[in-house]
Amino acid sequence: MPIFPKMSRIAIRTLARDVALAGVAGAGADAICQHFEAHIDSKKDADKDFELSRNLAFAAFGGVYIGGVCGRIYSLYPRIAQKMFGKNLTPKLEGVVSSCLDNFLHVPFLYIPSFYMCTGILRGEGIEATVQTLRSSWAETVFSCCAFWIPAQYVIFSKVPAAWRVRAVASGDFVWNVVLSYIAHREPAENLPSIPDVVASGSAVVTTVSGTLGAAIPIVEACEPR
């Protein structure tokens, strides 16, 4: 199934509006973040110029991914919730299921890797450097994202009509992207695990997490066979 099936003119206009709104939100949030970073650096007697490539990368990723791709992804959540609860599904249950799917599956394993890879490449960084940034910042970004978006997504998916959800997320993204821009472009925090190396084998999932002492700690989670 294509990501964007054949659409009517109204649907195309709606998509274009969502992409534009998300792109502006991303660019605006990064501009604010860069302004505060420059203010902090000025107190340290360090000059920091505005990075246009970084700002354009935020705008491009926000427009295409948040404004475009997310609409297709979000349409899946109510269907999954409907299959899980059937006639017992309520708006609150749909909000809980959608928020969990988004923050525990979509965000850590698709959205955040896509963000770091796309913005890194658009800024002209090498693949190796981009992957390293993703690995070092993944955990902190996931934790911060969950703290912000779990309650926000619950409200969006339980209260906001489906046609307005992408725009609601894009509006929330204006605030979130300030945080994301700061995390993505500063020195990674210490004592946080990097992106897990997940290896599936048979009925077990082995997750390797980098500990605070640099030791690799294997964690085995048994999975019930289906």
N, C-alpha and C positions, 0 to 999 in steps of 0.2 A: 504494500500500500504506500503510495507516495506521501511525503510529509505534507505537501499542500496539494490536495486534489483540485480538480477543475472548479473554479470559484466564479460567483456572480460579480457584477460590477460593485454591488454594495459590499460584498465580502472583501473585494480587493481594496476598496476605499478604507474599510475598517482596518485591514491589515496594514495598509500604508500609514494610517493614523497611529496605530499601536507601535509600529517600528519607529516613526518619527518621535513619538512621546518618549519611548524607552531610550532612544539615542540621545535626545536632549537631556534626559534625566541623568544618564551616565556621564555625559560631558560636563554638565553643570556640577555634579557631585565631585568629580575629579578636580575640577577647577577650584572648588571650595577647599578640597583637601590640600591641593598644591599651595594655595594661598596661606593656609595655616602652617604648612611645613616650612614655607619661606619665612613666615613670622618667627617660628621657633628657631630656624637656622640663623636668622639675623641677630638673635640674642646670643648665639654662640660665635658671633663674628664670622659666619660662613654664608656666602652668597649662594643662592640657588635660583637658577633661571626657570621660567615656566617651560615645561616639557610638552611641546605641541604634539609630538608623536604619541606620548602617553595618553593625552587627552583624546586624540582622534581614535586611538585603540579602544578606549572606554566607550566612546560614542558608537563605534562600529559594532563592537561586541554587544553592547546593550541593545542597540536597534535590531540587529539580526537575531540574536538569541532570545533576549527577553521579549522583544516585540513580536518576533516571528515564531521561533521554534517552541517557546513555552506555551503558546496558545494551543498547539497540537498536543503537547504533553499533558497540559491541564485538563484537556477534554477526556483523557483516559481515566482520571481519578474517580469521577462520579460513576462511571461504568463499573469499575472495580468494586466500589462501595456497594453498588446495586447488586452485584453478584454475591457479595459477602453477606448482606443483610436482607436482600429481597424486599418484601413488603414492610419489614420492620425498620427500614432505613428512614432516618429523620435528618433534618438539616444539620443538627449537632453531630450526629454520627458521621455524616458525610464530611463535615469539617475536620473531625478527628482523623478519619481514614486518610483524607487528602493531605492533611498536614504531615502525617507520619510518612506517607509515601514520598512526599516531596523532600522532607528534611532528612530522612534516613536512607533513601535510595537515590532519588534524582540528584539532590544537591551534592552529596559527597563523591558519587561515582560518575557523574556526567557533567553537571553544571560547573563545579569548581575546577576539575581538570580541563574542561573546555575553556574556561575563563583564562587560566594561566597560560595554556598553550597558545590560544588565539591572540591574546594581547601581547604575549612575549614575541611571537612571530611578527605581528604587525609593527612592533617597535624595532624590529631588526635584530633581536637577540638570537643567539644561536640555539639550536635544539637542546644541546647539553646544558647550557645555562638556564634555559626555560624549564627543563625537567627538574633541575636542581632547585630552582625557586619553588616549583610546585611541591616537591618532596619536603622542603624545609618549612613551608608555610601552610601545608594542607591541614594539619590538625588544628592549628589556631583558627584558620578560616572556617573550618567545619563547626567548631565549638561556638564561635562568634555568630555564625549564620543561624545555628539552631536557637541560640538565645534570642535572636531578633525575630526570626521567621516562624518559629513554632506557634507562638500566640497570634502573630499577624496572619499566617496562612489559615489558622483555624477560623478567624473572623472572616477572612476573604471567602473561604470555601463554604462557610455555613450561612453567611449573610448577604454576600454580594452576588448578583445574577451572573450567570456564566459569561454572557457577552461583555461584561465589564471587568472580569477578573484580571485579564492581562493588563488593563489600564490601572487597576488597583495595585497590582504588583509593581508596575513601572513607577507609580507614585511612591510606593514604599521603598523602591530601589534608590530613589533620590537620597534618602537617609542612609540606607544600607551601603550604597556605593561609596559614600564618604569613608565609612569604616573599612570597606574592602580595599579602597585605593590606598589607605594608610597601611594596612596589613601587608599588601602586596608589594609596597615600595619602601619598606624599611627593613632593618636588620631583623631576621627571624628571632622570635623569643626563645630563650633557653628552656631546657627541661620539658620540652613538648615532643611527643613522638612524631616522626615523619609519616608520610603516606604509607599505609600498610601494604606489604607485599602479600597478596592473597593467593594462595595456591590451593585449588580444589583437587582432591584425590579421593575417589570412591565416595564413602559416606562421611568424610571428615573435611573440614575447612581449616587449614593451618594459616594462622595470621602471625606474621613476624612484626613486632613492634620494637622500635629502637628505644631503649631505656635511657634514663638520664645519665648513666655512666657509660653510654655508648655500647652496651651489651645488647645483643639480639635475644629477645625473650620469645620463644615460640609458644603460642597459645592455640590449643586444639579445641575446637568446638564440634561436638558430635552432632550430626544432622540425621534426622529420621528419614529413612528411605520412603519415597513416594510410590 
